C-alpha cells in the first residue's frame, strides 16, 4: 500500500505538471494573435469608402472604423514584385523578374510564422511560381488554393485568354495539385473566400494561432462581375471620369483624409483625355467599364463581410489582426486595344478593362498608375483591425511598406527571424521594420533606418523622410518632391535642390546594384 501510495503521488505530480505545461502553452498560444492579410489586385487609392469612394464597402470601412487607417503606406507598384516583398520582408531581386522573386535564401511569411507555432493558409492569387519548389505548398503554407498565375477568367478559369493576351489557360491549383474543373456557379472572389473560411474554421478548432493570406484577383482585368452587383451601379458614372475624380477629391477633403494644401489636384495625367473627348461612341460600353469595376470591388467587400462574420461566430475576432490593402495603383493597361467595344464588361465570354482615364479617377488624388513610381503607382490604402490591441477610429501618418509586414507579424507572434533556412543556408537579412508599436499605440512614429526604394520597368524612386526622388522611364533627370508639403507631386524641387536630388539618386544606384537591378 505504501509503495502504491507513492506511485499515485508520483502520477498525480506528473499529471499536475503536464497540465500546467499544457495550460501554459495554451495561454501562450492564446496571447498570439491570429493574422489575416487581405489584398486586392489593381485597386486605386480612392476605391473604398473610407478613402473617399462612392463604391459601397461597408465591411472594409468597418475595419477602418474599428481599427487604424494608414495614409502613407506603400507597395511595389506591380503584381509580382509586391507579392514577393509582402511574403519575404525583402525588396525584389534582379528587377523582380523570373525565378529571383522567391529564392531559398528568402523566408516567406508562411515559413516564418510556422516556426512561431502558427497554422498557415492561402486562398487566392499567388503569382510566384506554379511548379515545385515555388508553389505556396512548397513555401510554408499548410493549406493553399487559388490562382498560381497572374490573372484568369473569374467565372471559368479553364477558358483561354484571348489571342491578344496570349491565349493561355492560367494555372489554378490546390496544394500540390492542378484544378481543371469548376462548378457552374463559380466566381473566383467567392471561391477564394469559401476556402479561406473553411481553413479558418479548421484552424480555429485546434486552439492554435493561425495566419491566413487572402489575396483576391479582383478588380484586375478581365473585368467580370455578377449582373446583380453591376446593377447596383447602373447609371452612377454618367458624368464621366473627370467628374468622378472631382467628386472623390472633394469627399476626401471633407472627410479630413487629405489637406488640399498638401494634396493639390495635379491636373490630368499625360495622355489622359477629358471625358467629352475621350469617351467611347459606345456609351453603354464606356459606362459598363466603371460599373463592372465597382461591382468587383463591391463583391470583395461582401466577401470580407463573410470573413468578419466568421470571426465573430467563432469568438476569435478580438484577438485577430486583420489587414486590407492593394498590390498597386489602378491599372491603365488596355489589353486588346483602348476601344475594344466588342468585348463587353461583365460576362465571362469577354475580356475587358477600365483603361487609363477611369484608372486616373480611381487613383484620386495621385498622379500616374500601376507600374509607375509616382504615388499613383505605389501608394495603397491600408486598414488594420485588432480589437485586443488597436483602439478604434485611429488614423496614422506613419510611413509603412509591405516589407514591414513580416517583421511586424513576427513581433506580434513573439517569433524570431532565423539566420539560416532549414538546409542550413544563410538567409537574406530583413529589410523592413516592425510597425507593431504604431498599431498598439506605444509610439506615434517609428523611425526607419534607411530610405525606401522602388523600381519597375525603368521607373525609379527613393523616399527618405519626407523627400522623394522619381525617375520616369523616358525621363532625362530625377524629380524631387517634399511629400510633407506636396504629396501629389506637383512641385518639382530638383532644380532648386540639385545636391539633395543627386544624393538620393546616388542612394538608389547603390541599392540597385545591391539588389541586382539592371539600369
N, C-alpha and C positions, 0 to 999 in steps of 0.2 A: 504493500500500500504506500509505503514511504517513497519507494522508487517511482511508483505510479504517480504520486502527487508531484514529485519533482519534474516528471515528464510532462504532466499537464501544465505546470507552471511555465516550463520552457516553451511549450507550444503556444500558450497564451501570450507569452512575451514576444514570440516571433510574429503572431497574428497582429498584435498591437503595433509592433514596429513596422510590419508590412503595410498595415492600414494607414499608419502615419505617413509612410513614404508615398502611398497611393494618393492620399488626400493632399499632401504637399505638392505632388506632381500635378494633380488636378487643379489645384489653386493656381499654380504657375501657369498652366495651360489656359485657365480662365482669364488670367490677367493679360495674356497676349491677345491683341485684337484680331478678329477675322479681318481680312482685307479683300475688297472687291474693287478692281480697277476697270472702269468702263471707258472705252474710247470709240469715237465715231470717225468716219473717213471723209475727208474733203469738206468739212463743215466750216463755214465762216464764223468770225468772231462774234457777229451780232445775230446769229441764227437761233438763239434761245431766249426765252422771255426775260430772264434776269440780266441779260446783256443787251436788251432793247428790242427784241424781235416781236413781231405780231403773230408768229407761229406759236401754237398752243403747246407749251411744255411745262405743265403744272408739276410734274414729278421731278424734273431736273431743277426747277425753281424751288421745290420743296427742299432738296438737298442744300441749296444755297441758303435758304431761309433758316434752316435748322443747323447750319454749319458755317462754312467760310467760303468767300468768293475771292479769287485772285485776279488782280488787274494787270499783272506783269509776269505772266507765265509764258514759257516758250516750248515749242517743239523744234524739229529739224527742217520743217517746210516740205517734207516729201515722205510718201508712204513707207518705203523700205527703210530709209535711214532713221526715221522716227521710231519704228518698231524695234530696230536693233539697239538704239540708245536707251529706249524705255526699258528693254529687257536686261541690259547689261550695266547701266550706270556709266557707260563709256561713249565717247564720240565715235562715229563711224570711221572705219579704217579704209585707206586707199580710195577715198572719194565715195564710199558707200556702194560699190558695185561688185557683183559676183559673189563668191563664197566668203569674202572677207568680212561680211556683216556679223557673222556668228561663228567664231573660231574656238578651238579647245582652250585657248588661254583667256577666254572670257567666261564669266559665270552668269547664268541667267537668273531672273527673279525666281523662277520655279526651283532651280537648283539651290539658290541661296536660302530661300525660305524653307525648303525641305530640310536643310541642315539645321534650321532653327526649330524643327519639330512641327512644321506645317504640312497639311494635306494641300495638294495643288491641283488646279483645274484650269482649262482654257476652253472657251466657246467662241468661235468667230474666226476672224482673219489673222493668219499667222504671217505669211509673206516673207519668211526667212528660210525657205527651202522645203521641198516636198518629198525628199528622199533621205534615207539614213546617211549620215548622222545629224541631219539638220532639221528634223521634224520636232514639234513640241514634245512628242512621245520620247524623243531621244535627249531632250534638254530640260528635264526636271518636272514635267507635268504628268501627274498620275492619271488624269483623265483629260482627253482632248478631243475636240470635234469642231470641224469647220472647214474654211477655205484656206488651204495652204498656199494659195496663189494670190494674185493682186485684186482681181475683180471677176464677177461672173453674173450670169442671169439670176435675178433674185427669185424668180418663180420656178425655174428649172435649170440647175447648174449643168445638166447634161447637154444643153444646147450650145452649139458652137458660137463663138464670137463671129460677127460679120466679117467679110473679107477685108474691109478697110481697117479692121482691128486684129487681123492675123489669122482668123478662122480657127482659133484654138478652142479645145474643150478644157476648161480650167480644172485644177486638181482639188477635189473635195475629199477630206479624209476623216477618219475616226481612229485615234491612237495609231496603230501601225498598219491600218487597212485603208484602201481607197473605196469611197462610196460612189456607186454608179446608178443607183435607183432612188427616186424621191417620190413621195406621195403627191396626189393631185392637188391638195390644198397647201403645198409647200410654199413658204416665203422665208427667205434667209433670216430676216430680223426676228421673226417668231421662233424659228428653229434654233437659232443661237440661244435665245432666252430659255426655251424649253430645256435645252441641255444644261444651261447654267443653273437653272432652278433645281433640276434633278440632282446635279452634282452637289450643289449647296446643301440640299436636304440630306443627301447621303453622308456628306462630311460632317454636318451639324450633329448627326446622331451619335458620332463617336465621342463627342465631348472635347475633341482636339481642335486647335485653331486651324483655319483654312485660308488659303489665298486663291482667289478666282480672278482670272483675266478674261474680260468680256469685250473684245474689240469688234464692233459692228462694221459691216461694209457700207451701210447707208451713211450719208446720202451720195456716195460715189456713183458715177455713171456705170452702167446704163441706168437712167432714172426710171425705176419701176416702182409702182405703188398700187395699193388696193383701190378700187373705184370709190368705195365709201370714204376712204381717207382723202382722196383727191377732191371729192365733192364738197368737203368742208371748206375748201379754199377757192371754190369756183367764183370767179369774178373779183377776187380780192386784189389782184395785181394789174387791173386795167390801166391804172395811172402810169405804169411802167417803172423801170429801174431807177431813173433819176428821182422820181417822187418817193420811191421806196427808201432809197438811201437818205434822202432829206428827212423823211418821217422817222426813220430809225435813229438818225443823229439827234434830232430834237428830243426823242424819247430818252436817249442815253444821257443827255444834258439834264433833262427834267428829273430823272432818277438819281442824279448825282454820281452816276458811274464815271462820267468824264467831265472835265473842266474845259469849256471851249477855248480858253486862253492857252491851255496846254495841248489840246487836241483840235487845232483849227482844221476845218474841212479842206483837204488838199486839192479839191477840184478833180477833173476827170483824169483817169489813167491814160497814158499814151495809147493810142489806137482804140480807145473806147469811144463810142458814139452816143449822142443824145438819143433818147427814146424815139422821138418822131422821125429821126433819120435812120436809126439802126434796127428798128423792129422789123420783123418779117412781114411780108404781104399777107401771109397766112397767120392772122392774129390769133386764131384759136390755138394753133401750134405754139405760138410765142407765149401765150398765157399758160398753156399746159406745162411748159417747161418749169416755170416757177411754182405753179400749183402742185405739180407732182413732186418737185423737190421738197416743198413744205410738208407734203403728206408723208414723205420718207422720214423727215425729222420728227414729225408728229408720231409716227409709228414707233420710232425708237423710244420716245418719251413714254408712250403707252406701255411698252415692254419693260422699261425701267420701273414703271409703277408696279408691274408684276413682281419684280425683284424686291422692291421695298416692302410690298405686301407679304412676301415670303419671309423676309427677315422679321417682320412684326409677328407673324403667326408662329414662327419658331422661337420667339422670345429672345432673339440674339441681336436685335437692332442696336441696342445701347452700346455694345462693345464691338461693333463692326465699323471699320474705317472704309468708307465708300467714296470713290473719286470719279469724276467725269470730266473728259477733255476731248479735243480733236487732234488728229495726227498732223494736220497742216491747215493752211488757209483754204478758202473756197477755190474751186478749180475752174480755170479759164480754158482748159483744153477742149478741142472740138473734133473728136474722132468722127470721121465720116463727112466732115465739112461743116462750116459755120451755119449754113441754112439748109440743112438736110431734112426738109419737111416730110419726106417720105417716111421717115422713122418717127412715129408718134410717141410722145412721152406717156408712160404709164404701163401699157400691156407688155407681156413677155415677148411678143413677136418682134418688138422693135428695140433699137439701141440708140438712145438719145442722150443729150447733155444740156447743161444750162448755158454754157458759153461765157465769155468774159464780161459782158455787160451786166448780167444778173449776178455773176460772181463778185463783181465790184461792189454791188449793193450788199451782198452777203457779208463782205469784209468791212462794212462800215465800222469805224471811221478811217480805216487804214488804206495805204497805197498797196498796189500790187496784189498778187495771189500766190497760190501753191507753187512751189519750186523756186520762188524768189526769196531774197533775204531781207527785203524791206518788211516792215511789220505785218503787212497783209499776208505774207507767206509764212511767217514763223510764230506770230502771236496766237495763242489759243486761250479760249475760256477754260477755267478750271474751277470747279466747285467741289468741296470736300465736306463730308459729314462724319462725325464720330461723337455721338451724344455723351459718351463717358468722359471725353476729354476736351471736345471743342464746344465753346459756348455758341449759342445760335446768333445768326444775323451779323457775323463778322465779315469785314472787308479788309483785305491786306494788300499793300502795295509792294510787298517783298518780291524781289526778282527771283524767279524759280525756273527750272528747266527739267525736262524729262530725265536727264541724267541724275537728278536728285531723288527719284523715286526709290531706287534700290537702297541707298544709304538711309533714307527716311524710314522705309519699311523695316529694314534690319534693326534700326534703333528701337522702333516701336515693338518689334518682336523679341527684343533682348538677344539678338543674334550677332554673330561676329563674321566679318568678311575674311575668308581664309587667304593665305598667301599662295597656296597650291591647289590644283584640282585633284580629283580622285586618283589620277595616274601619277601624281607627284610632280607634275609640271607647274612652273611658276605662272601665276595669273597676273594679268594687267591690273594695275592699281586703279581703284575707283576714281573717277574724275568729277563726280557730283558731290554735293554736300547734303547733310541731313536738315530737313526743314521741320523736324518734329517740334523744336521749341516754338516755332511760329504757330503750328497747329494747336498746341496745348496752351498757348498764351504765356509761356515762360519768357519769351523775348518778343519784341515788336519787329526786330530786324536781325538777320543773321548775315554776317559778312562773308563774302565769297573771296577766297584767297587768290583766285586767278580769273581772267576775263572769260566770257562765253564766246564761242566761235561757231560759225556756220559756213557750209559750202555745199552747193549743188549745181551741177551743170554750168560751171563758170561763174555763178553768183557767189559772192563772199560777204562776210560780215563779222565784226567783233563788237561786243558790248563790254565795256569796263566801267563800272559805276553807272553813271547816267549818260556817259558818252558812247556813241556808236558810230563806227565807220561801215560804209556799204560800198561794194564794187559791183556794178551791173555787168553782166556777161559781155555786152558790147560796149561797155563804158571805157573811158580812157583815163579815168582818175578816180580816186576814192572820194566819197561824200562823207561829211561829218555832221552829226546831229547831237544836240543836247536833249535827251528824251525827257528830262525833268521839266523842260520848258516847251518842248516841241515833239510830242510822241508820234505825231502823224507825218513827221519828216518832210516838212515844207520849207524849212530854212537851212540850207546847206552852209555850214560854217567852215568848210575846208579851206577856202581862200584866206579867211581871217586867222585861222589857227592851223597853218601848214605843218608846224612842228608836231602838234598833237596828232593830227591825221597821220603823219608819217610814222610816228611812234606806234600807234595802234596797228597800222598796216604792217609794220615790221613784226609785231607780235603774231599777226595772222600768218605770215610767212614761216615763222618758227614753228607754229602749231601745225601748219600744213605739211611741213617736212617731217614732223614727228609722227603724224597720222598717215603719211603716205599719199597725200593729195598731190596729183599732178597739176601744175599750173604754168 
